[in-house]
Amino acid sequence: MKSLLPGEFAPETVYLDTAAFGLPPKRGLTALHAALHDWGAGRRTPGGDDEVDRLRAGFTRLLPGATPDDIAIANTVGTLVGPIAAGLPAGAEVLVAEGDFASVTNPFRYHGNLRVRTAPLERLAQEVRPSTALVAVSLAQSADGRLVDLANLRTATTAHNAHLLLDVSQAAGWLPLHFADADYWVCATFKWLLGARSVSLLAINPAAAELTHPTSPGWYAAADRWSEMYAPRQLATTARRHDSTPDGLGVLAARIGLDLIDELTVEAVGAHDLALAQRFRTGLAALDIPAVPGDSPIVTIPGEYGRADRVEAADIVATTRNNFLRFAFHVHNTSDDVDRALTALGEK
Ligand SMILES: Cc1ncc(COP(=O)(O)O)c(C=O)c1O
């Protein structure tokens, strides 16, 4: 199995670490170099509202049913979860998954006036109760790639009138998504979307927009930002009210990464990534190395089998998380990458 985009990526290592940070495509780097040049030459500062609009539109293509008006932009996932926490009534119960990524749960945990209840990922749907106001969970777990059973969870949240926030930072780009399946969608662009560390997106279902509250609106969140810079009148009436001033270079990189995924199609990317992960899982089984089960391009193995030092010595980039060694397979990877990782792990 070849790279889906031969010529677009130039890793000098066996890069199996998209779950930590995606590789930038060449077309993104070329555009960034040009933008930096123009900036340095004093001709054009990086960024522009048109690129932000294109990025919002790109995200709606990954989330069929959403419109650009439903999309807010900020630097981080944690920042974008804040307005959802701020909109909940005092004392509301938020259900989260044990071991989920901190940016998904901290805005609720440290809000000061919310009750956070934790349950194992596998039991999340059963744990939704009439007292639950919101469930906040990563669709694909960052630590080990496990997927939440979305159909069951959505049935449970609907039955109990609870809202659902999904973090799709580890899922968007390879897993088909549908806007109607959750009330809020938050996503970092720097992993599977091949974007930038400084750009994250939030999609808000209009029916659940009332329950969000802007936490730190700057000039960029105003209804008419250019005329209200010194004369505030009102915040945008769309999800843009949760925008914070974007980093132009990041937006450019994120827009190009997203367009590239769109061009390949999420279905083709998912098939490629999952096939490589499956090849890896089959090879691990033959080596008697256990892996956390799941149908995900993120594969983790217990640290004692992973021997991070051995993997690193073979010039393979993977990450240790929670005493597990985590491998992630994406568009630039090939079967040869998988086999090199298996060889390193199998060496006595
Ligand atoms: C599931 C998930 N959400 C969010 C993030 C990033 O969060 P933030 O943008 O707040 O740093 C990561 C990884 O860095 C992640 O794995």
The ligand as a MOL file (V3000), in Angstrom:
LIG
                    3D

  0  0  0     0  0            999 V3000
M  V30 BEGIN CTAB
M  V30 COUNTS 16 16 0 0 0
M  V30 BEGIN ATOM
M  V30 1 C -8.7710 14.6780 21.6370 0
M  V30 2 C -7.9370 15.9280 21.6250 0
M  V30 3 N -8.5360 17.1300 21.7410 0
M  V30 4 C -7.8390 18.2690 21.7410 0
M  V30 5 C -6.4660 18.2720 21.6030 0
M  V30 6 C -5.7630 19.6050 21.6150 0
M  V30 7 O -6.3100 20.4420 22.6100 0
M  V30 8 P -5.8640 21.9680 22.7520 0
M  V30 9 O -6.1190 22.5820 21.4060 0
M  V30 10 O -6.7260 22.5210 23.8180 0
M  V30 11 O -4.4120 21.9770 23.0900 0
M  V30 12 C -5.7890 17.0360 21.4990 0
M  V30 13 C -4.3240 16.9120 21.3920 0
M  V30 14 O -3.4970 17.7190 21.5400 0
M  V30 15 C -6.5500 15.8550 21.5040 0
M  V30 16 O -5.9520 14.6680 21.3950 0
M  V30 END ATOM
M  V30 BEGIN BOND
M  V30 1 1 1 2
M  V30 2 1 2 3
M  V30 3 2 2 15
M  V30 4 2 3 4
M  V30 5 1 4 5
M  V30 6 1 5 6
M  V30 7 2 5 12
M  V30 8 1 6 7
M  V30 9 1 7 8
M  V30 10 2 8 9
M  V30 11 1 8 10
M  V30 12 1 8 11
M  V30 13 1 12 13
M  V30 14 1 12 15
M  V30 15 2 13 14
M  V30 16 1 15 16
M  V30 END BOND
M  V30 END CTAB
M  END
